[in-house]
Amino acid sequence: MKIQIVILLSFFSFFSFNLSAKVWINEFMQSNVDELIDDLQDFPDSWIELYNDSDEPINLLNWYVSDKKDFKKGWRITKSVILDAKSYQIIYCDKAEEGIHTSFRLDSGNGGDIYLFDPNGNLEDSIVDIPRQPAPNVSCGRIQDAGETWAYFVEATPNEKNEGITSNVLLPSPIFSLPGGVYQNALTLSFSLPEGVPEDISVSDIYYTLDGSEPTKESNIYEGELTISTSAPIRAKLISPNYLQNRSATQTYIISGREMHLPVIAINLDPMYLWDDEFGIYVAGNGKYGIPGNGRNDNVNWNNAWRRPMNVEYFPVYNEKAAINQLGELRIAGGWSRSNAQKSLILYTHKRFGNNRFNYTFFKEKPNQQIKSFMIRNSGNDWGGTFFKDAAIQLFMGNKVDLDYQAYQPAIIYLNGEYYGMQNLRERSTDDFVFANYNGLEDIDMIERVDRDPRRELKAGDWVAYNDLMSKLSKPTSQIDFDEILRLVDVNEYMNYIILQTYVGNTDFPNNNLVMWRPRTADGKWRYILKDTDFGLDDSRLAHNTLSHYISSDRNDQDKTLLSALLTYEPFKTEFYSRFAIYMGDILSSQGTSQVIDSIRQMVEPEMLRHRNRWRGTQNLNNWNNEVGKLTNWCSRRNNYVYTHLANRFSLLSSIPMVVETQDGIECNSGDIVINGIPIQNQSFDGRYFRNKRVNISWTGDPEKVNGWLVTATDTEGQTNTTYLERDIEYLIPTKSSDIRFTAVNSTGNAIPTINKPDVYCYADNNHLVVRGLQENSVLTLYSVNGNLVFEAKTTDSEFSIPLREKGMYILRVKSKSQTITEKIKN
């Protein structure tokens, strides 16, 4: 393929409002990868250099720097900044909004503007219609301070005189003879020049590194083939004093000596960005710029939100080319887990790096996402345990019901060519999550509560809608307009969210890890994003009454007010305990949760021993298997406690075992069985439900397979079987039943078949049902055709008359010591 170098305008002039201005926009960089570090020990996204060409100092207090023509929309300098005569001042454009850090970043594409206004709103200088940046780390400036002609500098000159070499040519990247990837054995690598490079460029102008750093004139000069025998990142670029430099091309070569069963993520960056005592993000550091927090009283570097430039490659399948290979930046993430030897990282991309998305489907269950950032997580509080607890918890219900959950993909990590074990590739619980999952939606409100701080943090939008919701919830419960609450909150999603948090016993919520968001539209409703559930499935809290824990606190705790209020609202309360009970016989059953745990276990087990040896020393998998077993055991025992908690909380009768299944030979797919409006994910339901409560059982699968239900009820006096030749039935769980079973059948008889009744007969007589031939101590039970209990009595007489309130179809059951008779009667 023919590769062309990029040709830019050699010199160009921008419109300047006032050629006699004393303060000039003198130089700017649209994408500052790592050319300039700021006073926050971070790399600002972009920057502007101002120059004072007068003979007097100027205080920039209350001046405006803006990317908008209206100074009122600009960013105001709110601190005293003295710009000395013939001196320079850098303004950091990075959205930090503090000190000399603006509320905006420079646009790296075509058409961006820069304006400078004095305190009175007078335009001092402007640069309009800026061309698209040629490459990151390339600055544009006046070729002489305060001059009229602009060009791109081969080397940027922030805070220095503009007198360097300028160029209109951007050198392309050298060509690698082999793509990066996972290789079994050592390999030989060479570089070559692409077509169309300037005539004075040769292969000796190729510089490369092997440690993850960006090549410079002090790096290795290419002199011939390289032998790669150990895993290494190779970064290479063309460097010449006469031309603009592109960012280095990167290929990582993993010499594994084995087949890998998980995707591989290779991250490469300058080692000092990780390990330098003052500047490195992965170390505690020397305390100079570190900060306390996250369980540390001392100042540590890893508590900072510093971002460092990096290149990332993603190899989805062993021995295949990278699905992505692009420039971005990363930072340390997490709370107390930052102190772990293996740390969580967040990876970002942006159009100023050349690509504004990670264009790959990392999560197969969520195709076509637009991913701006993602996390590779160290499993948080579960770092020394299963290493996948939070992922398993979220997948218990994630992708099965309406729920905003963080998708999961385990991966093998290489950092600057060094094996860093496994980490969990996860979605983030930020506005980037909403953007990825809701078709690029950006106009949202988002509130977060973390670190057990009663304050909440505004992540996006404003507080108006949140304050409106809280004001409506602050009223006495009897005065709350629940129709209004249902208009403001996506109650269906919220219910699922609370059910899962309650089931797993997560006590690190809601006073921590709470994220709520809404579209900023007239009908936008609040939704909740699952985050950091690692405190769940804890052995010490197997019997914990988590629901009571969530609603027992003072109503002044706003994050508990919503749940407390909704649980007094009868429709929500009924649906809540009913849905919870159904889930525990399906997706939250021992079978349902075990399927999730086992599927993850099978994925990560081939890599787990190497991972644990990397971080915890030489050991076997006995401890890890024990930790995984704890999860399965917890899930197998938790449900009975929760059924009891629900019964006690909502004054229900005790629950009994309930099974909903299909007759042998009837194929059942996910969703064919529906209980109380909930499609069952598994092929059968095996849980519990509450006495004296109605259940609606439906078959929505192939109607040729099923035409009715066999109901088998057991109590202290024995077992009864009743067949309903309807696909949708409503059934009242008898108060005295000890268990109940619903079996989908394909039957050809009458709706209620007659069972051996040689002596008993019955008939309708106006508004009574007369039953004759009864044995001593018979029990008569009358149901509507839908299964509603109409009448129940015990008699010693041979004849009994049952009053009927209205005409219709009824089902009579007569039970004595020797027989049980079921009859369908029409009045």
C-alpha positions in Angstrom: 0.0 0.0 0.0 1.3 3.4 -1.0 1.7 5.7 2.1 1.7 9.4 1.5 3.1 11.9 3.9 0.9 14.7 5.1 1.4 18.0 3.4 0.3 21.1 5.3 0.1 24.8 4.5 3.6 26.0 4.9 2.7 29.4 6.4 -0.6 31.0 7.1 -2.0 34.1 8.7 -4.9 34.3 11.2 -7.1 37.3 11.7 -5.9 39.4 14.6 -8.3 42.0 16.0 -5.8 44.5 17.2 -2.3 44.6 15.7 -1.2 47.0 18.4 -2.4 44.7 21.2 0.1 44.4 24.1 -1.0 40.9 25.0 -0.9 38.4 22.2 -2.0 34.8 21.6 1.5 33.7 20.6 1.5 30.0 20.4 -0.9 27.1 21.1 -1.0 23.3 21.0 -4.3 21.5 20.3 -3.2 18.2 21.6 -0.6 18.1 24.3 0.2 14.5 24.9 3.4 14.9 27.0 5.1 18.0 25.6 4.2 20.2 28.6 3.5 19.3 32.2 1.4 21.7 34.3 1.4 22.9 37.9 -0.9 19.9 38.8 1.8 17.5 37.7 -0.5 16.4 34.9 -0.4 16.8 31.1 -3.0 19.5 30.1 -5.1 18.5 27.1 -4.1 21.6 25.2 -2.5 25.0 26.0 -2.2 28.6 24.9 0.8 30.8 25.3 0.2 34.5 25.9 3.0 37.1 25.2 3.3 40.6 26.6 5.2 42.8 24.1 4.9 45.9 26.2 7.5 47.3 28.6 5.2 47.1 31.6 3.8 44.1 33.6 0.1 43.3 33.1 -2.1 41.6 35.7 -4.4 39.1 33.9 -6.9 39.0 36.8 -10.4 39.1 35.3 -9.2 38.7 31.7 -11.1 36.2 29.6 -9.8 33.4 27.5 -12.4 31.7 25.4 -13.2 29.4 22.5 -16.4 31.5 22.0 -16.8 34.9 20.4 -19.0 36.2 23.3 -16.7 37.0 26.2 -19.6 36.4 28.6 -19.3 32.7 27.7 -15.6 32.7 28.1 -13.4 31.5 31.0 -12.4 34.2 33.4 -9.0 34.3 35.2 -10.0 34.6 38.8 -6.6 34.9 40.4 -3.8 37.5 40.1 -1.5 36.5 37.3 1.3 38.9 36.6 2.5 38.8 33.0 5.9 40.6 33.0 7.1 42.8 30.2 8.4 40.8 27.2 7.3 37.6 29.0 5.1 34.6 28.5 2.2 33.0 30.3 0.8 29.5 29.6 -2.9 29.0 30.0 -3.8 25.3 30.4 -6.9 24.4 28.4 -8.1 21.1 30.1 -11.5 21.7 31.7 -10.0 21.7 35.2 -11.5 25.2 35.9 -9.1 26.3 38.6 -6.2 28.7 38.7 -5.0 29.1 35.1 -6.8 26.0 33.9 -9.8 26.8 31.7 -13.3 25.3 31.4 -12.6 24.2 27.8 -10.1 22.4 25.7 -8.9 23.4 22.3 -10.6 21.7 19.4 -8.2 19.5 17.5 -10.3 19.4 14.3 -11.0 22.1 11.8 -12.6 25.4 12.6 -11.7 26.0 16.3 -11.3 29.6 17.6 -9.4 31.3 20.4 -10.3 34.7 21.9 -8.6 36.9 24.4 -10.6 39.7 26.2 -9.6 42.3 28.7 -11.6 42.7 32.0 -14.1 45.1 30.2 -14.9 42.5 27.5 -12.7 44.3 24.8 -11.3 41.8 22.3 -7.5 41.9 22.7 -6.5 39.2 20.2 -8.2 36.2 18.4 -7.3 33.3 16.3 -10.2 32.0 14.2 -10.8 29.0 12.0 -7.8 27.0 13.2 -6.9 24.1 10.8 -7.0 20.5 12.0 -3.9 19.6 14.0 -1.3 17.8 11.9 -0.4 15.4 14.9 -0.4 15.4 18.7 2.4 17.4 20.4 2.7 19.8 17.4 2.4 23.5 18.3 1.3 26.3 16.1 2.8 29.8 16.7 3.8 33.1 15.3 7.2 32.6 13.7 8.3 35.6 15.7 6.9 36.8 19.0 3.9 39.1 18.3 4.5 38.7 14.6 1.7 38.2 11.9 2.8 35.0 10.2 2.0 31.6 11.8 3.5 28.1 11.2 4.0 24.8 12.9 7.2 24.4 14.9 9.3 21.3 14.6 9.9 21.7 18.4 7.3 23.5 20.5 8.5 26.6 22.4 6.2 27.1 25.4 7.4 29.9 27.6 10.3 30.5 25.2 11.0 32.8 22.3 9.5 31.8 19.0 12.5 31.4 16.7 12.7 27.6 16.1 12.5 25.7 12.8 9.1 25.5 11.2 7.9 22.9 8.7 4.9 22.0 6.5 5.8 18.3 6.3 4.8 15.6 8.8 6.9 12.5 8.6 5.0 9.3 8.3 5.6 6.2 10.5 8.1 3.5 9.5 6.8 0.1 8.4 7.2 -3.0 10.7 8.0 -6.3 9.0 5.7 -8.2 11.4 2.5 -7.2 13.2 2.4 -7.2 17.0 0.8 -10.2 18.6 1.3 -13.3 20.7 4.1 -15.5 19.4 5.3 -18.9 20.7 8.9 -18.3 19.8 11.6 -15.7 19.2 11.2 -13.6 16.0 13.2 -11.3 13.7 11.9 -7.8 13.1 13.0 -5.2 10.6 11.8 -1.7 9.6 11.5 0.0 6.2 10.5 3.4 4.9 7.1 4.1 3.4 6.8 5.5 0.0 6.9 9.2 -0.5 9.2 10.3 2.3 11.5 13.3 1.6 14.6 12.4 -0.3 16.9 13.3 2.6 15.2 10.7 4.9 16.8 7.3 5.3 16.3 4.2 7.5 19.0 5.6 9.7 16.5 8.3 10.7 14.4 5.6 12.4 14.7 5.6 16.1 13.1 3.0 18.4 12.7 2.0 22.0 12.1 -1.3 23.8 10.9 -0.1 27.2 7.6 1.7 26.3 9.0 5.2 26.1 8.5 7.5 23.1 11.6 7.5 20.8 13.9 10.6 20.8 17.2 11.5 19.2 18.8 9.8 22.2 17.0 6.5 21.6 18.3 3.5 19.6 19.1 4.1 15.9 17.9 1.4 13.6 20.9 -0.3 12.0 19.6 -3.7 11.0 17.3 -6.6 12.0 16.2 -7.0 15.6 15.9 -10.3 17.3 13.0 -10.4 19.8 13.4 -13.3 22.2 11.4 -11.9 25.2 8.2 -9.9 25.3 8.7 -6.3 24.4 6.9 -3.2 23.1 8.6 -1.7 20.1 8.0 2.0 19.5 9.5 3.5 16.3 9.4 6.8 14.5 11.2 8.9 12.0 13.0 11.9 13.5 14.7 14.7 11.5 15.5 18.3 12.6 13.7 19.7 9.4 10.3 18.0 9.6 7.4 17.6 12.0 7.4 14.4 14.0 4.5 12.0 14.1 3.7 10.1 17.2 5.6 6.8 17.3 4.1 3.6 15.8 3.8 0.8 18.4 3.8 -3.0 18.0 4.0 -5.3 21.1 5.4 -8.7 20.6 4.4 -11.2 23.3 6.8 -14.2 23.3 4.6 -16.5 25.4 5.8 -20.0 24.7 2.2 -21.1 25.3 -1.3 -20.7 24.0 -3.4 -18.1 25.7 -7.1 -18.6 26.3 -8.1 -15.0 27.1 -7.7 -11.7 25.2 -4.5 -9.8 25.7 -4.2 -6.1 26.4 -0.8 -4.6 25.9 -0.2 -1.1 27.4 2.9 0.8 26.7 4.1 4.1 28.1 7.2 5.9 29.4 8.4 4.0 32.5 8.9 7.2 34.4 5.1 7.8 34.1 4.7 4.7 36.2 7.6 4.5 38.5 9.2 8.0 39.0 9.0 9.0 42.7 7.6 12.4 42.0 5.8 11.8 38.7 4.9 8.0 38.6 1.3 7.0 39.1 1.8 3.4 40.1 4.0 4.1 43.1 3.6 5.6 46.6 6.3 8.1 45.6 8.3 10.4 47.8 5.3 12.4 49.1 6.1 15.6 47.3 3.0 15.6 45.1 1.1 12.6 46.6 -2.1 13.0 48.5 -3.7 11.0 51.4 -7.0 9.1 51.2 -8.4 5.7 50.3 -7.2 4.2 53.6 -3.8 6.0 53.6 -2.8 8.8 55.9 0.4 9.5 54.1 0.8 11.2 50.8 0.9 8.7 47.9 1.1 9.3 44.2 -1.5 6.7 43.2 -4.2 8.7 44.9 -3.9 11.4 42.3 -6.1 11.5 39.2 -3.0 12.0 37.0 -3.4 10.9 33.5 -0.4 9.6 31.5 -0.1 9.1 27.8 0.0 5.5 26.6 -0.5 3.2 23.6 -2.9 0.3 23.9 -3.3 -2.8 21.8 -6.0 -5.4 22.2 -5.5 -8.9 20.9 -8.9 -10.7 21.2 -7.8 -14.1 20.1 -4.5 -15.9 20.5 -2.1 -15.5 17.5 -4.2 -12.9 15.7 -3.5 -9.2 14.9 -4.5 -6.4 17.2 -8.2 -5.4 17.0 -7.2 -1.9 18.2 -3.8 -0.2 18.4 -4.1 3.4 19.3 -2.9 6.3 21.4 -4.7 7.3 24.6 -4.1 8.0 28.2 -4.6 6.2 31.5 -4.9 6.8 35.2 -5.1 4.8 38.4 -8.7 4.0 39.6 -10.5 2.6 42.6 -10.7 3.3 46.3 -8.8 1.5 49.0 -7.8 -1.1 46.3 -5.3 1.4 45.0 -3.0 0.1 47.7 -3.0 -3.4 46.1 0.2 -4.3 44.2 -1.8 -4.7 41.1 -3.9 -1.6 40.5 -7.0 -0.8 38.5 -6.6 1.5 35.5 -8.9 3.6 33.4 -8.0 3.9 29.7 -9.2 7.0 27.7 -9.2 8.0 24.1 -10.1 11.3 22.4 -10.1 12.7 19.0 -7.1 14.9 19.8 -5.1 11.6 19.9 -6.4 10.7 16.5 -9.3 8.5 17.4 -12.2 9.4 19.6 -13.5 5.8 20.2 -12.2 2.4 21.0 -13.8 0.9 17.9 -14.1 -2.7 19.0 -16.9 -4.8 20.6 -15.2 -5.8 23.8 -18.4 -7.1 25.3 -20.3 -9.6 23.1 -23.6 -9.1 24.9 -23.4 -5.4 24.2 -22.7 -5.0 20.5 -22.3 -1.7 18.6 -21.2 0.3 21.6 -19.4 3.6 21.2 -16.7 3.3 23.9 -14.8 6.4 25.0 -13.1 4.8 28.0 -13.0 1.6 29.9 -11.6 0.1 33.1 -9.2 -2.8 33.6 -10.1 -3.6 37.2 -8.1 -5.5 39.8 -11.4 -6.9 41.3 -11.4 -4.3 44.1 -12.0 -5.8 47.6 -12.0 -9.3 45.9 -8.4 -8.9 44.7 -7.1 -11.7 46.9 -10.3 -13.9 46.5 -12.1 -15.2 43.4 -11.0 -12.2 41.3 -14.4 -12.0 39.7 -17.0 -11.5 42.5 -18.3 -8.2 41.3 -18.5 -9.4 37.7 -20.5 -12.5 38.8 -22.9 -10.5 40.9 -23.7 -8.1 38.2 -24.1 -10.9 35.7 -26.6 -12.7 38.0 -29.2 -10.3 36.6 -27.3 -8.3 34.0 -28.4 -8.9 30.4 -31.4 -10.9 31.7 -33.6 -8.1 33.0 -33.8 -4.3 32.6 -30.7 -3.2 34.6 -27.8 -0.9 34.0 -24.8 -3.1 34.7 -21.1 -3.0 33.9 -20.2 -5.7 31.3 -17.2 -7.9 31.9 -14.4 -9.5 29.9 -11.3 -11.0 31.7 -8.1 -10.3 29.9 -4.3 -10.9 30.3 -2.3 -7.7 30.8 1.1 -6.8 29.6 2.6 -3.5 30.8 5.6 -2.4 28.9 6.1 -6.0 27.8 5.9 -7.4 31.4 3.3 -9.9 32.3 0.9 -8.3 34.8 -1.5 -11.2 35.3 -5.2 -11.0 34.6 -7.5 -8.0 35.0 -11.2 -7.4 34.5 -12.1 -5.4 31.5 -15.2 -3.5 32.6 -17.5 -0.7 31.6 -17.3 2.4 33.7 -20.2 3.8 35.8 -19.9 7.3 34.3 -21.4 9.4 31.6 -19.3 7.3 29.2 -21.4 4.3 30.2 -24.6 6.2 29.2 -22.9 7.3 25.9 -21.9 3.7 25.1 -25.2 2.1 26.0 -27.7 4.7 24.9 -26.8 5.5 21.3 -24.4 8.3 22.1 -26.6 10.1 24.6 -24.7 13.0 26.3 -27.2 15.4 27.6 -27.8 13.9 31.0 -27.9 14.6 34.8 -25.7 12.2 36.8 -25.2 12.1 40.6 -22.7 9.9 42.5 -22.2 9.1 46.1 -18.9 7.5 47.1 -16.6 6.9 50.1 -19.5 7.0 52.6 -19.6 10.8 52.4 -23.1 12.1 52.9 -22.4 14.7 50.2 -23.1 13.8 46.6 -21.1 14.7 43.6 -22.5 16.2 40.4 -21.0 14.3 37.5 -23.0 15.8 34.7 -25.8 18.2 34.1 -27.2 20.1 37.1 -29.0 19.5 40.4 -32.5 20.7 39.4 -34.1 17.4 38.6 -32.5 15.7 41.6 -33.6 18.4 44.0 -37.1 18.2 42.6 -37.2 14.4 43.3 -35.9 14.8 46.8 -38.3 17.6 47.6 -41.2 15.4 46.6 -39.8 12.5 48.8 -39.2 14.8 51.8 -43.0 15.0 52.5 -44.6 12.7 55.1 -45.3 9.4 53.4 -49.1 9.9 53.4 -48.7 13.1 51.4 -46.3 11.8 48.7 -47.8 11.9 45.2 -46.6 8.5 43.9 -47.8 9.2 40.4 -45.2 12.0 40.4 -42.5 9.7 41.7 -43.3 7.1 39.0 -43.0 9.9 36.4 -39.5 10.8 37.7 -38.0 7.4 38.4 -37.7 4.3 36.2 -39.2 2.2 38.9 -38.9 -1.1 37.0 -35.1 -0.7 36.6 -34.8 0.6 40.2 -36.7 -2.4 41.5 -34.3 -4.8 39.8 -31.4 -2.8 41.1 -32.5 -3.0 44.7 -33.4 -6.7 44.4 -29.9 -7.6 43.3 -28.2 -5.4 45.9 -30.4 -6.9 48.6 -30.0 -10.5 47.5 -26.2 -10.3 47.6 -26.2 -8.5 50.9 -24.1 -5.5 49.7 -23.7 -3.3 52.7 -21.3 -1.0 50.8 -24.4 0.7 49.5 -26.3 3.0 49.3 -23.9 5.2 51.4 -21.3 4.3 48.8 -21.0 3.4 45.2 -24.4 4.9 44.2 -24.7 6.3 40.7 -28.0 7.6 39.3 -28.6 9.4 36.0 -31.4 10.6 33.8 -31.8 12.1 30.3 -32.3 15.8 30.4 -35.7 15.7 28.7 -39.2 16.5 29.8 -39.9 12.8 30.4 -36.4 11.7 31.5 -36.4 9.2 34.4 -33.8 8.4 36.9 -32.0 5.1 36.5 -29.2 3.5 38.6 -25.9 1.9 37.5 -24.5 -1.0 39.4 -21.0 -0.4 40.7 -18.5 -2.2 43.0 -20.6 -4.8 44.6 -17.6 -6.7 46.1 -19.0 -6.5 49.6 -21.7 -8.9 48.5 -21.8 -12.7 49.0 -19.9 -12.3 52.3 -19.9 -15.4 54.5 -20.4 -13.2 57.6 -23.6 -11.8 56.1 -25.3 -14.9 54.8 -28.4 -14.3 57.0 -28.2 -10.5 56.9 -31.5 -8.7 56.6 -30.2 -6.3 54.0 -33.6 -4.9 53.0 -34.2 -3.7 56.6 -30.6 -2.3 56.6 -31.4 -0.2 53.6 -34.6 1.3 55.0 -33.9 1.4 58.7 -31.9 4.6 58.7 -33.1 8.1 59.2 -35.3 9.4 56.4 -32.9 12.3 56.2 -30.5 10.0 54.4 -31.7 10.9 50.9 -30.3 7.7 49.2 -32.6 5.6 51.4 -35.6 7.9 51.2 -36.7 6.7 47.7 -36.8 3.0 48.7 -38.5 3.7 52.1 -41.2 5.7 50.4 -41.9 3.3 47.5 -42.2 0.3 49.9 -45.2 2.1 51.5 -46.8 2.3 48.1 -49.0 -0.8 47.7 -48.5 -1.5 43.9 -44.7 -1.2 44.3 -44.6 -3.2 47.5 -46.6 -6.1 46.0 -44.6 -6.2 42.8 -41.4 -6.0 44.8 -41.8 -9.0 46.9 -43.5 -11.0 44.1 -40.7 -10.2 41.6 -38.0 -10.9 44.2 -39.6 -14.3 45.1 -39.8 -15.2 41.4 -36.2 -14.2 40.7 -35.1 -16.5 43.5 -36.6 -19.5 41.8 -35.0 -18.6 38.5 -32.1 -16.3 37.8 -31.3 -16.0 41.5 -31.8 -19.7 42.2 -28.9 -21.9 43.1 -29.0 -23.2 39.5 -29.1 -19.7 38.0 -26.3 -18.2 40.0 -24.1 -21.4 39.7 -24.4 -21.1 35.9 -22.9 -17.7 36.1 -20.2 -18.6 38.5 -19.2 -21.7 36.7 -19.1 -20.0 33.3 -16.6 -17.4 34.6 -14.6 -20.0 36.5 -14.1 -21.9 33.2 -12.9 -18.8 31.5 -10.3 -17.7 34.0 -9.1 -21.0 35.5 -6.5 -21.7 32.8 -4.8 -18.4 33.6 -5.4 -18.2 37.3 -2.4 -20.1 38.6 0.0 -17.8 36.6 -1.9 -14.8 37.8 -1.7 -15.8 41.4 1.9 -16.7 41.2 2.6 -13.3 39.7 1.0 -11.4 42.6 0.9 -13.8 45.5 4.0 -15.9 45.2 4.3 -19.6 44.3 1.1 -21.4 45.2 -1.5 -23.8 43.9 -5.2 -23.2 43.2 -6.5 -24.7 46.4 -7.2 -21.3 48.1 -8.8 -19.9 44.9 -11.0 -23.0 44.5 -12.1 -22.6 48.1 -13.0 -18.9 47.5 -15.0 -19.8 44.4 -16.8 -22.6 46.4 -17.8 -20.0 49.0 -19.7 -18.1 46.4 -21.6 -21.1 45.2 -22.3 -22.2 48.8 -23.5 -18.7 49.7 -25.9 -18.6 46.8 -27.3 -22.1 47.6 -28.2 -21.0 51.2 -29.1 -17.4 50.9 -32.6 -17.7 49.4 -34.4 -19.2 52.4 -33.2 -16.3 54.6 -34.5 -13.7 52.1 -37.9 -15.4 51.7 -38.2 -15.1 55.5 -37.1 -11.5 55.4 -39.7 -10.6 52.8 -42.5 -12.4 54.7 -41.6 -10.6 57.9 -41.2 -7.2 56.3 -44.5 -7.3 54.4 -46.6 -9.3 56.9 -47.0 -12.3 54.6 -47.7 -15.9 55.5 -44.7 -18.1 55.3 -43.5 -19.3 51.9 -43.7 -22.9 50.6 -41.7 -24.6 47.9 -43.1 -24.0 44.5 -42.1 -25.6 41.2 -43.2 -24.7 37.7 -42.1 -27.1 35.1 -43.1 -29.0 31.9 -44.2 -32.5 31.5 -41.6 -35.0 30.2 -41.2 -34.7 26.5 -42.3 -31.0 26.3 -39.4 -28.8 25.2 -39.2 -25.5 27.1 -37.1 -22.5 26.0 -36.1 -19.4 28.0 -39.2 -17.2 28.3 -41.8 -19.9 27.5 -43.0 -19.9 31.1 -44.2 -16.6 32.6 -44.9 -16.2 36.3 -46.6 -13.0 37.6 -45.6 -11.3 34.3 -41.9 -12.4 34.6 -40.5 -14.6 31.8 -38.5 -17.4 33.4 -35.0 -17.5 32.0 -34.3 -21.2 33.0 -36.3 -24.1 31.7 -38.2 -24.4 35.0 -38.8 -22.5 38.2 -37.7 -24.0 41.5 -38.2 -21.6 44.4 -40.8 -20.6 46.9 -43.9 -18.5 47.1 -46.2 -17.2 49.8 -49.3 -18.9 51.2 -52.6 -17.2 50.5 -51.1 -15.2 47.6 -52.2 -15.5 44.0 -49.8 -16.5 41.2 -50.5 -16.1 37.5 -48.9 -18.9 35.5 -48.7 -18.6 31.7 -47.3 -20.6 28.8 -46.2 -18.3 26.0 -44.2 -20.8 24.0 -45.4 -23.0 21.1 -49.2 -23.4 21.7 -49.0 -26.8 20.0 -46.8 -28.1 22.9 -49.0 -27.1 25.9 -52.7 -26.6 26.4 -53.0 -26.7 30.2 -51.5 -27.0 33.6 -51.6 -29.8 36.1 -51.6 -28.4 39.7 -50.4 -30.7 42.4 -50.9 -29.3 45.9 -49.8 -31.1 49.1 -51.0 -30.4 52.6 -51.1 -32.4 55.9 -54.0 -34.5 54.5 -52.3 -35.6 51.3 -52.0 -34.6 47.7 -54.5 -33.4 45.2 -54.1 -33.1 41.4 -56.1 -30.6 39.3 -55.8 -30.1 35.6 -56.7 -26.7 33.9 -56.9 -26.8 30.2 -55.9 -23.2 29.8 -52.5 -21.8 29.1 -53.0 -18.8 31.4 -54.3 -19.5 34.9 -54.6 -17.6 38.2 -54.1 -19.7 41.3 -54.5 -18.9 45.0 -51.9 -20.7 47.0 -53.9 -22.5 49.7 -53.2 -21.5 53.3 -52.6 -25.1 54.4 -50.4 -26.2 51.5 -46.9 -27.4 52.3 -45.8 -27.3 48.6 -47.2 -26.6 45.2 -46.3 -27.8 41.7 -47.4 -26.5 38.3 -46.7 -28.8 35.3 -47.3 -27.7 31.8 -49.2 -30.5 30.0 -50.7 -31.4 26.7 -54.0 -33.1 27.6 -57.1 -34.0 25.6 -59.7 -34.5 28.3 -62.3 -32.1 29.9 -60.9 -29.1 31.6 -61.5 -30.7 35.0 -61.5 -34.5 34.6 -63.9 -36.4 36.8 -62.0 -38.6 39.3 -63.7 -41.9 40.6 -67.0 -40.6 42.2 -69.3 -43.6 42.5 -71.5 -42.1 45.2 -71.1 -38.3 45.2 -73.0 -36.2 42.7 -73.8 -32.5 42.5 -76.0 -30.1 40.7 -76.8 -26.4 40.5 -80.1 -25.3 41.9 -80.8 -21.6 41.3 -78.3 -19.9 43.6 -77.1 -23.0 45.3 -74.9 -25.9 44.5 -76.2 -29.1 46.0 -73.8 -32.0 46.8 -75.1 -35.4 47.8 -73.6 -38.8 48.7 -71.0 -37.3 50.9 -69.0 -39.5 53.3 -68.5 -38.6 56.9 -66.0 -35.7 57.6 -65.8 -34.6 54.0 -64.1 -31.3 53.1 -65.7 -29.2 50.3 -63.7 -26.5 48.5 -65.2 -24.4 45.8 -63.1 -22.3 43.3 -63.9 -20.0 40.5 -62.7 -21.3 37.1 -59.6 -19.0 37.5 -58.6 -20.7 40.8 -60.0 -18.1 43.2 -61.2 -19.6 46.5 -65.0 -19.1 46.7 -66.1 -21.3 49.6 -64.7 -23.9 52.0 -66.5 -26.1 54.6 -66.2 -29.4 56.5 -69.4 -31.5 57.0 -70.5 -34.8 58.6 -73.8 -34.9 56.6 -74.3 -36.8 53.4 -75.8 -33.7 51.7 -74.6 -30.1 51.7 -75.8 -26.9 50.0 -73.3 -24.3 48.9 -74.6 -20.7 48.3 -73.6 -19.2 44.9 -73.3 -15.4 44.6 -73.4 -15.3 40.8 -73.7 -17.5 37.8 -70.7 -18.9 36.0 -68.3 -21.9 35.9 -67.1 -23.4 39.2 -64.7 -26.1 40.3 -65.7 -28.3 43.2 -63.3 -30.4 45.2 -64.6 -33.0 47.6 -62.1 -34.7 49.9 -62.7 -37.5 52.3 -60.6 -40.2 53.9 -61.1 -42.6 51.0 -61.4 -40.4 48.0 -60.8 -37.0 46.4 -63.2 -35.9 43.7 -62.9 -32.8 41.4 -65.9 -31.7 39.4 -66.5 -28.8 37.0 -70.0 -27.3 37.5 -71.8 -24.6 35.6 -74.5 -22.6 37.3 
